[in-house]
Amino acid sequence: MKENKGTVFIKAAGMVLAMTLICGVFYTAVVTGASQLFFSDKANGSIIEIDGKKYGCELLAQEFTGEEYMWGRIMNVSAFTDQDGNTKMYSGPSNLSPKSEDYKELVEQRVEKIKAANPDVDTEKIPEDLVTCSGSGLDPDISVAAAEYQVPRLAKANNMTEEEIEAIIDSCTNHKILGVLGEETVNVLKVNLKLGEI
């Protein structure tokens, strides 16, 4: 026996309403509530907040250029103004080929800048993450080697001992998962907040 159109419509509308409530309201509420309950810091953007003041997100790089700060990876951020006068920013990897002369020249310029800023380092080898951009252009972390390369400059600029700087770096190091998975990295923003005694 065929159902009339009105019955089919009511069933379909009921299914749409039920799925909307289950997937759009109930599921969303459960996931949001669970994330706020168990991972509120991460769910809210991993913002570093101290004494009610927000200093930045630990997942996004900030550019530091002063001698007293730890430097992170090269940031590849471009800004432009749209038709309404609003400033827009976007980031991303460089489009230069690693084999191109332009890329080679750019890296050489960065190498000279790093060497000039860190004259007390007793090695000629510069960690590559100090002179190259990450895939996103906004990587907040650097390798432990890149952080340690800057220790003499940071100690001198902040009137601290190298041991004190190394202790700060160690406290801001993300260690390998279970001691074997991933790489050890140092969060640049966290280091700089500690250097500023925040």
C-alpha atoms as one frame of an Amber mdcrd trajectory, in Angstrom:
protein
   0.000   0.000   0.000   1.384   3.343  -1.063   1.910   6.080   1.502   0.411
   9.414   0.613   2.669  12.416   0.030   1.701  14.044   3.308   2.871  11.031
   5.344   6.152  10.815   3.446   6.772  14.541   3.976   6.059  14.273   7.715
   8.460  11.315   8.069  11.174  13.088   6.069  10.759  16.311   8.038  10.865
  14.321  11.279  14.096  12.612  10.201  15.672  15.967   9.246  14.653  17.450
  12.594  15.915  14.410  14.534  19.276  14.364  12.735  19.624  18.137  13.163
  19.058  17.793  16.905  21.375  14.778  17.240  24.237  15.976  15.023  23.869
  19.738  15.198  22.870  20.255  18.820  23.403  17.189  21.013  26.726  16.026
  19.484  28.099  19.582  19.348  27.113  20.227  22.969  28.725  16.977  24.174
  31.987  17.553  22.275  32.206  21.221  23.294  31.372  20.423  26.907  33.919
  17.585  27.070  36.655  19.712  25.513  35.965  22.572  27.931  35.903  20.177
  30.869  39.028  18.164  30.081  41.071  20.355  27.690  39.851  23.915  28.280
  43.276  25.463  27.617  43.649  23.789  24.225  39.983  24.203  23.297  40.291
  27.952  23.841  43.319  28.365  21.558  46.280  27.521  23.833  46.528  31.174
  24.870  49.292  31.961  27.359  47.625  34.050  30.043  49.420  35.270  33.156
  47.695  37.283  35.889  44.762  37.968  33.572  46.923  39.294  30.714  47.078
  37.401  27.421  50.525  37.278  25.818  49.884  35.139  22.765  49.156  31.657
  21.523  51.747  28.974  22.127  50.820  27.435  18.755  51.604  30.504  16.621
  54.932  32.253  16.203  55.588  35.846  17.126  58.494  37.769  15.680  61.217
  38.764  18.146  64.162  40.806  16.872  65.754  42.348  19.975  69.127  41.101
  21.198  67.610  40.196  24.560  65.070  37.825  23.010  65.335  34.331  21.647
  64.750  34.355  17.902  62.464  31.858  16.264  62.160  30.602  12.728  61.881
  32.980   9.817  58.266  34.106   9.523  56.722  34.256   6.068  53.859  36.676
   6.676  52.443  39.028   4.078  50.034  41.885   4.725  47.769  43.803   2.376
  44.864  46.226   2.619  41.554  45.192   1.095  39.014  47.425  -0.694  37.364
  48.348   2.614  40.647  49.532   4.131  41.048  46.501   6.406  44.532  45.069
   6.878  44.676  41.374   6.070  47.537  39.036   6.855  48.340  35.602   5.537
  51.225  33.204   5.914  52.634  30.253   4.095  55.761  28.618   2.783  58.098
  30.386   0.428  57.538  29.665  -3.250  61.265  29.776  -3.947  62.868  26.539
  -5.014  65.631  25.381  -2.638  67.820  25.033  -5.736  67.228  28.568  -6.985
  69.837  31.314  -6.774  67.320  33.610  -5.055  66.782  31.078  -2.279  70.513
  30.517  -1.867  71.106  34.273  -1.624  68.292  34.662   0.917  69.693  31.908
   3.146  73.195  33.391   2.912  71.838  36.768   4.061  70.135  35.092   7.007
  73.308  33.196   7.896  75.294  36.447   7.994  72.633  38.076  10.170  72.643
  35.168  12.658  76.457  35.104  12.803  76.642  38.863  13.358  74.104  38.690
  16.195  75.830  35.731  17.879  79.594  36.477  17.677  80.428  34.528  20.840
  79.236  31.171  19.513  82.211  28.838  19.143  80.844  26.921  16.156  80.436
  27.946  12.546  77.512  25.575  12.025  74.157  27.329  12.347  71.055  25.175
  12.964  69.060  25.293   9.753  65.782  26.206  11.427  67.276  29.628  12.291
  67.740  30.462   8.610  64.792  28.705   6.941  61.042  29.144   7.053  58.684
  26.390   8.180  55.918  25.028   5.993  53.286  27.204   7.689  55.482  30.268
   8.063  54.250  30.527  11.663  56.042  27.697  13.500  56.266  28.660  17.214
  59.025  26.179  18.081  62.685  25.738  17.228  65.044  22.835  17.752  67.003
  22.507  20.988  70.192  23.082  18.961  68.797  26.378  17.599  67.875  27.493
  21.113  71.266  26.563  22.561  73.044  28.367  19.716  71.627  31.630  21.117
  72.621  31.049  24.753  75.769  33.262  24.834  73.928  36.246  23.310  70.922
  35.840  25.590  73.103  35.534  28.683  75.018  38.703  27.833  71.956  40.743
  26.779  69.930  39.758  29.849  72.819  39.952  32.345  72.359  36.297  33.253
  74.625  33.263  33.333  74.559  30.734  30.523  73.426  28.129  33.059  70.368
  30.265  33.897  69.492  30.605  30.213  69.907  26.861  29.688  67.599  26.180
  32.641  64.930  28.404  31.067  65.334  26.613  27.728  65.004  23.234  29.436
  61.812  24.334  31.222  60.297  25.400  27.869  61.305  22.265  25.964  58.635
  19.945  24.576  60.082  16.472  25.078  59.497  13.413  22.909  56.244  11.548
  23.485  57.011   8.477  25.611  60.664   9.401  25.155  60.778   8.147  21.560
  58.116   9.771  19.348  58.693  13.122  17.654  61.466  15.631  18.199  62.380
  17.818  21.134  61.466  21.438  20.432  61.619  24.708  22.352  58.703  27.160
  22.465  60.150  30.589  21.673  57.333  32.640  23.220  57.558  30.787  26.533
  61.324  31.327  26.677  60.938  35.044  26.000  58.260  35.441  28.654  60.595
  33.839  31.185  63.484  36.005  30.033  61.245  38.998  30.656  60.480  37.563
  34.116  56.802  37.190  33.288
